[in-house]
Amino acid sequence: MPPLSNLATRDVETLVHPYINLAKFRETGPLVIERGLGIYVYDSDGKAYIEGMAGLWCTSLGYGNEELVEAAAVQMRKLSFAHLFTGKSHDPAIELAEKLKEIAPVPISKVFFCNSGSEANDTQVKLVWYLNNALGRPHKKKIISRMKGYHGVTIVAASLTGLPANHRDFDLPLPGFLHAACPHHYRFAEDGESEEQFATRLAEDLDTLIVKEGPDTVAAFIAEPVMGAGGVIVPPKTYFEKIMEVCERHDVFMISDEVICGFGRLGTAFGCEKLDFRPHAISVAKALSSAYLPIAGVMIPESMYQALLAESKKIGVFGHGFTYGGHPVSAAVALKAIEIYQRDRIFEKAAALSPKFQSRLSALGAHPLVGEARGLGMIGGVELVADKRSKRAFAPQHGVGARAVQCAEAEGLIVRSVLGDVLTLCPPLIISESEIDDLFDRLSRALDKTLDWVKREQLA
Ligand SMILES: Cc1ncc(COP(=O)(O)O)c(C=O)c1O
């Protein structure tokens, strides 16, 4: 290992980083990103990278957007902070809530603002509990999410998340959080099972789970339209239609976690529109402000609002809220982001670019290292396997996904590797057709180099 640079040494001695093997990281140090423009970011040596992950699935309008910068500066000069506690309010929060109601795919009565996707999903669960107390159903409190679903890392959100690393030795999940099966046809369908048959089986399994637990104890089901951090898993055809029917039958509140899929990622404003289901409530974050500032929201129906009214009247106060929830500068930036999405027809452009993105993506399926190349809209996952025919995965300790990420970085492309050596792609939605070609050319070269290494090390 070459010695770490001064900046890298300072990093290793001062920061705890999320989602890394902290022991190995002491040897490798960080990739320090210094600036960004358009779909590119530049490291501290000035090297350019295509940001193939839009940061963390969030910078949809890319970097250096002066309109967003200006919106923040103007609002900061006018009113740098205001809150929504104890009856106070401010223009940006009111306007943003109005805008979200206007573009919502289902009837939304009110918006509650938070700062992150985790806070939004924590809030969803608290609101569902509060709702069921208001409705005199104190035992209807269990929440069902899915294996490989990702909903964040605060204690409740991490309980919803269905990934082992988010639970192990954090003493999670909390009791009352259940995980239904993962809707990944490639990995979990039985031999010869069609997508529709697989979807039927998953819905039947969900029904069985709810019946076993007792429908009067199950409050809500939460799902991402397309799973992101679990490995970009597109549900099988008819999945949500069948799942929604089960939820409705057992009076289970359905929450769409649109933290990644919201704001055009699948070529529609919200992911549930693309996948054709109608949730009761929605979580948004990330691209809401194109990640120029942190902001998230919980969008709830009138029936839930009525319950909050009744319960807070009884108790005397609605005892929930974050200091920075609906921060005026973040809200002003989010408003501007949505204005740009609408004015520049970003969602329609994402839909128009998707066939190109998806055809370059699925062509990677022919690569000897790739078991499945999958995606929808402008999101993709490339699952690396040791044996294509048997779908045998690499042993995790070989770090094949991490190696591919390094090879991509050497090619000037940032991608991410998640559990099971799945490389994830989620470029800014402002990417052009020729930049999509460039992205996939770089990724193909990176896969070739990863394959050379796999052969040299005899890992397959
Ligand atoms: C679908 C989904 N929900 C929730 C979260 C959590 O968001 P945050 O990291 O802002 O807490 C994420 C983060 O990646 C996500 O992808």
The ligand as a MOL file (V3000), in Angstrom:
LIG
                    3D

  0  0  0     0  0            999 V3000
M  V30 BEGIN CTAB
M  V30 COUNTS 16 16 0 0 0
M  V30 BEGIN ATOM
M  V30 1 C -35.2790 4.3860 -0.1590 0
M  V30 2 C -34.5390 5.0790 0.9380 0
M  V30 3 N -35.1810 5.4220 2.0590 0
M  V30 4 C -34.5760 6.0520 3.0600 0
M  V30 5 C -33.2410 6.3570 2.9940 0
M  V30 6 C -32.5700 7.0270 4.1420 0
M  V30 7 O -32.2810 8.3280 3.8360 0
M  V30 8 P -31.1950 9.1550 4.6720 0
M  V30 9 O -29.8610 8.5500 4.3680 0
M  V30 10 O -31.3770 10.5490 4.1380 0
M  V30 11 O -31.5720 9.0440 6.1090 0
M  V30 12 C -32.5250 6.0430 1.8410 0
M  V30 13 C -31.0910 6.3690 1.7180 0
M  V30 14 O -30.4020 5.9600 0.8250 0
M  V30 15 C -33.1810 5.3700 0.7940 0
M  V30 16 O -32.5190 5.0000 -0.3050 0
M  V30 END ATOM
M  V30 BEGIN BOND
M  V30 1 1 1 2
M  V30 2 1 2 3
M  V30 3 2 2 15
M  V30 4 2 3 4
M  V30 5 1 4 5
M  V30 6 1 5 6
M  V30 7 2 5 12
M  V30 8 1 6 7
M  V30 9 1 7 8
M  V30 10 2 8 9
M  V30 11 1 8 10
M  V30 12 1 8 11
M  V30 13 1 12 13
M  V30 14 1 12 15
M  V30 15 2 13 14
M  V30 16 1 15 16
M  V30 END BOND
M  V30 END CTAB
M  END
